């Protein structure tokens, strides 16, 4: 694949995977096909098995799965568990607004702290996309459940951290495999703690497996690869298109109505994202210890010191 097309293509595939996750989660939890804890556990275990198998086939060994680092697994668990439980207490519209709003604050804030300086075109694109998202999910005034909002806020921060942890990862597939594998004990413990409320169905388990193995496991690995070509600000803003893609997918596959509001707001969000991706005005952040070094002026190599008693060159003699 040409390098100039790699990042846009991988990003597009990732956003479709994220939107598919939203659809699968809604189909499983909203229809009460499976409880939130079991859905989360099956999702993570399926993703871990899929990624570990691919790493084994690719490398011929399990060595790549032995890396260390607790940020990825903790951030992954901090996203998937609150995400599932939050959707039991708040609607999809409020959840999308809280989740992606917090993701923006987390990732753009980190980028600014690290020295990224988005240009005016990027800020305009962000404003257009954010306005379109708010208009899309806005509903008549009704106070959302505070616990549901808190859970989705935690999920947003955790996903922002998980995304940032993937920037510059040399092996995205192995990094995601390790995160999923080390997340298994946490979701297993959560499942044991909530076993009194456990219920499953064949359809619910199937949706959880697809969400874990395909749209989460493989989707997150592709996302880590795409992050190499995106600034923190760009990576944050492109995710605002996920609710729009999910809404369009619901129209296509779940029989929902395509409204004028969805069309207008969707165009606004996607236009804003396009502005950000084509701006290219963000200055990558520098490490705190990075310093610009001035080029040294070339100096003549000093002549070797003369030994005592050795006569120097006579005046006018050539060297």
C-alpha positions as CSV (number, residue, x, y, z in Angstrom):
1,X,0.0,0.0,0.0
2,X,1.4,3.5,-0.9
3,X,2.6,5.2,2.3
4,X,0.5,8.3,1.6
5,X,-2.7,6.2,1.5
6,X,-1.8,4.0,4.5
7,X,-2.9,6.2,7.3
8,X,-6.2,7.4,5.7
9,X,-7.1,3.8,4.8
10,X,-6.2,2.3,8.2
11,X,-8.1,5.2,10.0
12,X,-11.2,4.6,7.9
13,X,-11.1,0.8,8.7
14,X,-10.7,1.6,12.4
15,X,-13.6,4.0,12.5
16,X,-15.9,1.4,10.8
17,X,-14.7,-1.1,13.4
18,X,-15.5,1.4,16.3
19,X,-18.9,2.1,14.9
20,X,-19.6,-1.7,14.5
21,X,-18.7,-2.1,18.2
22,X,-21.4,0.4,19.1
23,X,-23.9,-1.4,17.0
24,X,-23.0,-4.8,18.4
25,X,-23.1,-3.6,22.0
26,X,-26.4,-2.0,21.4
27,X,-27.8,-5.1,19.8
28,X,-26.6,-7.3,22.7
29,X,-27.3,-5.1,25.8
30,X,-30.3,-3.1,24.7
31,X,-32.2,-6.3,23.7
32,X,-31.1,-8.0,26.9
33,X,-29.4,-10.9,25.1
34,X,-26.6,-10.9,27.6
35,X,-25.6,-9.1,30.8
36,X,-23.0,-6.4,30.7
37,X,-20.4,-8.3,32.7
38,X,-20.6,-11.4,30.6
39,X,-20.5,-9.3,27.4
40,X,-17.3,-7.6,28.6
41,X,-15.6,-10.9,29.6
42,X,-16.5,-12.7,26.4
43,X,-15.4,-9.7,24.4
44,X,-12.0,-9.5,26.0
45,X,-11.3,-13.2,26.0
46,X,-12.3,-13.5,22.3
47,X,-10.0,-10.6,21.4
48,X,-7.1,-12.1,23.4
49,X,-7.5,-15.5,21.7
50,X,-7.7,-14.0,18.2
51,X,-4.7,-11.7,18.7
52,X,-2.5,-14.3,20.4
53,X,-3.2,-16.8,17.6
54,X,-2.3,-14.2,14.9
55,X,0.9,-13.2,16.7
56,X,1.9,-16.9,17.0
57,X,1.2,-17.5,13.3
58,X,3.1,-14.4,12.3
59,X,6.2,-14.8,14.5
60,X,6.3,-18.5,14.9
61,X,6.7,-18.1,18.7
62,X,5.0,-16.6,21.8
63,X,8.0,-14.3,22.5
64,X,6.2,-11.1,21.4
65,X,3.5,-11.7,24.1
66,X,6.0,-11.5,27.0
67,X,6.5,-7.7,27.0
68,X,5.8,-5.7,30.0
69,X,3.7,-2.5,30.6
70,X,0.6,-2.1,32.7
71,X,-0.8,1.0,31.1
72,X,-2.4,-0.8,28.1
73,X,-4.2,-3.5,30.1
74,X,-5.4,-1.1,32.8
75,X,-6.6,1.5,30.3
76,X,-8.4,-1.3,28.2
77,X,-10.2,-2.6,31.3
78,X,-11.0,1.0,32.3
79,X,-12.7,1.4,29.0
80,X,-14.6,-1.8,28.2
81,X,-16.1,-2.4,31.7
82,X,-17.5,1.1,32.4
83,X,-18.6,1.4,28.8
84,X,-20.8,-1.7,29.0
85,X,-22.4,-0.8,32.3
86,X,-22.9,2.8,31.4
87,X,-25.2,1.9,28.5
88,X,-27.5,0.2,31.0
89,X,-28.1,3.5,32.7
90,X,-28.0,6.2,30.0
91,X,-29.1,6.3,26.4
92,X,-26.9,5.8,23.4
93,X,-27.1,9.5,22.4
94,X,-25.9,10.8,25.8
95,X,-23.3,8.1,26.0
96,X,-21.8,9.1,22.7
97,X,-21.7,12.7,23.7
98,X,-20.0,12.1,27.0
99,X,-17.6,9.4,25.7
100,X,-16.3,11.3,22.7
101,X,-16.3,14.7,24.5
102,X,-14.1,13.2,27.2
103,X,-11.9,11.6,24.6
104,X,-11.3,15.0,23.0
105,X,-10.4,16.6,26.2
106,X,-8.0,13.8,27.2
107,X,-6.1,13.4,23.9
108,X,-6.1,17.1,22.8
109,X,-5.1,18.1,26.3
110,X,-2.2,15.6,26.3
111,X,-1.1,16.8,22.8
112,X,-1.1,20.5,24.0
113,X,0.9,19.6,27.1
114,X,3.4,17.8,24.9
115,X,3.9,20.8,22.6
116,X,1.4,20.2,19.8
117,X,0.1,23.4,18.4
118,X,-2.9,22.9,16.1
119,X,-3.4,25.6,13.4
120,X,-6.5,27.7,13.0
121,X,-7.9,25.3,10.4
122,X,-7.7,22.4,12.8
123,X,-9.6,24.4,15.5
124,X,-12.3,25.4,13.0
125,X,-12.7,21.7,11.9
126,X,-12.9,20.6,15.6
127,X,-15.6,23.2,16.3
128,X,-17.6,22.2,13.2
129,X,-17.4,18.5,14.1
130,X,-18.2,19.0,17.7
131,X,-21.2,21.2,16.9
132,X,-22.5,18.6,14.5
133,X,-22.1,15.8,17.1
134,X,-23.9,17.9,19.8
135,X,-26.7,18.7,17.4
136,X,-27.0,15.0,16.4
137,X,-27.3,13.6,19.9
138,X,-29.1,16.5,21.6
139,X,-32.5,15.6,23.1
140,X,-35.1,17.5,25.0
141,X,-33.8,18.5,28.4
142,X,-33.8,15.5,30.8
143,X,-31.2,14.9,33.5
144,X,-29.1,11.8,32.6
145,X,-28.3,9.3,35.3
146,X,-25.2,10.6,37.2
147,X,-23.7,7.2,37.7
148,X,-24.1,6.4,34.0
149,X,-22.4,9.6,33.1
150,X,-19.6,9.0,35.6
151,X,-19.0,5.5,34.1
152,X,-18.9,6.8,30.6
153,X,-16.5,9.6,31.6
154,X,-14.2,7.0,33.0
155,X,-14.5,5.0,29.8
156,X,-13.6,8.1,27.8
157,X,-10.5,8.9,29.8
158,X,-9.4,5.3,29.7
159,X,-9.9,5.1,25.9
160,X,-7.9,8.3,25.4
161,X,-5.1,6.9,27.5
162,X,-5.2,3.6,25.6
163,X,-5.0,5.4,22.3
164,X,-2.1,7.6,23.4
165,X,-0.3,4.6,24.7
166,X,-0.4,3.1,21.2
167,X,1.3,6.0,19.4
168,X,4.8,4.9,18.3
169,X,4.3,1.3,19.2
170,X,6.7,-0.7,17.1
171,X,4.5,-3.8,16.9
172,X,0.8,-2.8,17.2
173,X,-0.5,-6.4,16.9
174,X,1.7,-7.7,19.8
175,X,1.0,-4.6,21.9
176,X,-2.8,-5.1,21.6
177,X,-2.4,-8.9,22.2
178,X,-0.6,-8.2,25.5
179,X,-3.2,-5.7,26.6
180,X,-6.0,-8.1,25.9
181,X,-4.3,-11.0,27.6
182,X,-3.4,-9.1,30.8
183,X,-6.9,-7.7,30.9
184,X,-8.5,-11.3,31.1
185,X,-7.9,-11.7,34.9
186,X,-9.6,-8.4,35.5
187,X,-12.7,-9.2,33.5
188,X,-12.8,-12.7,35.0
189,X,-12.9,-11.2,38.5
190,X,-15.6,-8.7,37.5
191,X,-17.7,-11.6,36.1
192,X,-17.3,-13.5,39.3
193,X,-18.4,-10.5,41.4
194,X,-21.5,-10.0,39.3
195,X,-22.5,-13.7,38.7
196,X,-25.7,-13.2,40.6
197,X,-27.0,-11.1,37.7
198,X,-25.6,-13.2,34.9
199,X,-27.8,-14.2,31.9
200,X,-26.8,-15.1,28.4
201,X,-28.2,-16.3,25.1
202,X,-26.7,-17.8,22.0
203,X,-27.2,-14.6,20.1
204,X,-25.7,-12.5,22.9
205,X,-22.6,-14.7,23.1
206,X,-22.2,-14.5,19.3
207,X,-22.4,-10.7,19.3
208,X,-19.8,-10.6,22.1
209,X,-17.4,-12.9,20.3
210,X,-17.7,-10.9,17.0
211,X,-17.2,-7.6,19.0
212,X,-14.2,-9.0,20.8
213,X,-12.3,-10.9,18.1
214,X,-13.0,-8.8,15.0
215,X,-14.1,-5.2,15.8
216,X,-12.2,-4.9,19.0
217,X,-9.1,-7.1,18.7
218,X,-8.3,-6.6,15.1
219,X,-9.8,-3.1,15.1
220,X,-7.7,-1.9,17.9
221,X,-4.5,-3.3,16.3
222,X,-5.3,-1.5,13.1
223,X,-5.9,1.7,15.2
224,X,-2.5,1.4,16.8
225,X,-1.0,1.2,13.3
226,X,-2.9,4.2,12.1
227,X,-1.8,6.3,15.1
228,X,1.7,6.4,13.7
229,X,0.6,8.9,11.1
230,X,-1.8,11.0,13.2
231,X,-1.1,13.7,15.8
232,X,-2.9,13.4,19.1
233,X,-5.3,16.1,18.0
234,X,-6.1,14.4,14.7
235,X,-6.5,11.1,16.4
236,X,-9.0,12.6,18.8
237,X,-11.1,14.5,16.3
238,X,-11.5,11.7,13.8
239,X,-13.3,9.7,16.4
240,X,-16.1,12.2,16.4
241,X,-17.2,10.6,13.2
242,X,-17.9,7.2,14.9
243,X,-21.5,8.1,16.1
244,X,-22.3,9.3,12.6
245,X,-21.1,6.1,11.1
246,X,-22.9,4.1,13.7
247,X,-26.1,6.0,13.0
248,X,-25.8,5.4,9.3
249,X,-25.1,1.7,10.0
250,X,-28.3,1.5,12.1
251,X,-30.3,2.9,9.2
252,X,-28.8,0.3,6.9
253,X,-28.9,-2.8,9.1
254,X,-31.3,-2.1,11.9
255,X,-34.1,-0.4,9.9
256,X,-33.8,3.0,11.6
257,X,-35.0,6.0,9.7
258,X,-32.6,8.4,7.9
259,X,-33.8,11.8,9.1
260,X,-32.9,15.2,7.7
261,X,-31.3,15.9,11.1
262,X,-29.0,12.9,10.8
263,X,-28.0,13.9,7.2
264,X,-27.2,17.5,8.1
265,X,-25.4,16.8,11.3
266,X,-23.5,13.9,9.7
267,X,-22.3,16.1,6.9
268,X,-21.1,18.7,9.5
269,X,-19.2,16.2,11.5
270,X,-17.5,14.6,8.5
271,X,-16.7,18.0,7.0
272,X,-15.0,19.1,10.3
273,X,-13.0,15.9,10.5
274,X,-11.9,16.3,6.9
275,X,-10.7,19.8,7.7
276,X,-8.6,18.5,10.6
277,X,-7.1,15.7,8.6
278,X,-6.1,17.9,5.7
279,X,-4.9,20.8,7.9
280,X,-1.5,19.4,8.8
281,X,-0.8,22.3,11.1
282,X,-0.1,20.6,14.3
283,X,3.5,20.8,15.6
284,X,4.5,17.4,17.0
285,X,5.3,17.6,20.7
286,X,8.9,17.5,21.8
287,X,10.2,15.6,24.8
288,X,10.8,17.8,27.8
289,X,14.6,17.1,27.5
290,X,14.7,17.9,23.8
291,X,16.6,21.0,22.9
292,X,17.5,22.6,19.6
293,X,21.2,22.5,19.0
294,X,22.9,25.3,17.1
295,X,25.2,24.1,14.4
296,X,28.8,24.3,15.4
297,X,31.1,26.5,13.4
298,X,33.9,24.6,11.8
299,X,37.3,25.4,13.3
300,X,40.7,24.8,11.9
301,X,42.4,21.8,13.4
302,X,45.0,23.0,15.8
303,X,48.5,22.1,14.9
304,X,50.4,19.6,17.1
305,X,52.5,21.3,19.7
306,X,56.2,21.5,18.9
307,X,58.6,19.6,21.0
308,X,61.0,21.7,23.0
309,X,64.1,22.4,21.0
310,X,62.4,21.7,17.7
311,X,62.6,24.6,15.2
312,X,59.4,25.9,13.7
313,X,59.0,26.7,10.1
314,X,61.0,29.5,8.7
315,X,59.1,32.7,7.9
316,X,57.8,32.6,4.4
317,X,58.3,28.8,4.0
318,X,55.3,26.9,2.6
319,X,53.6,24.3,4.7
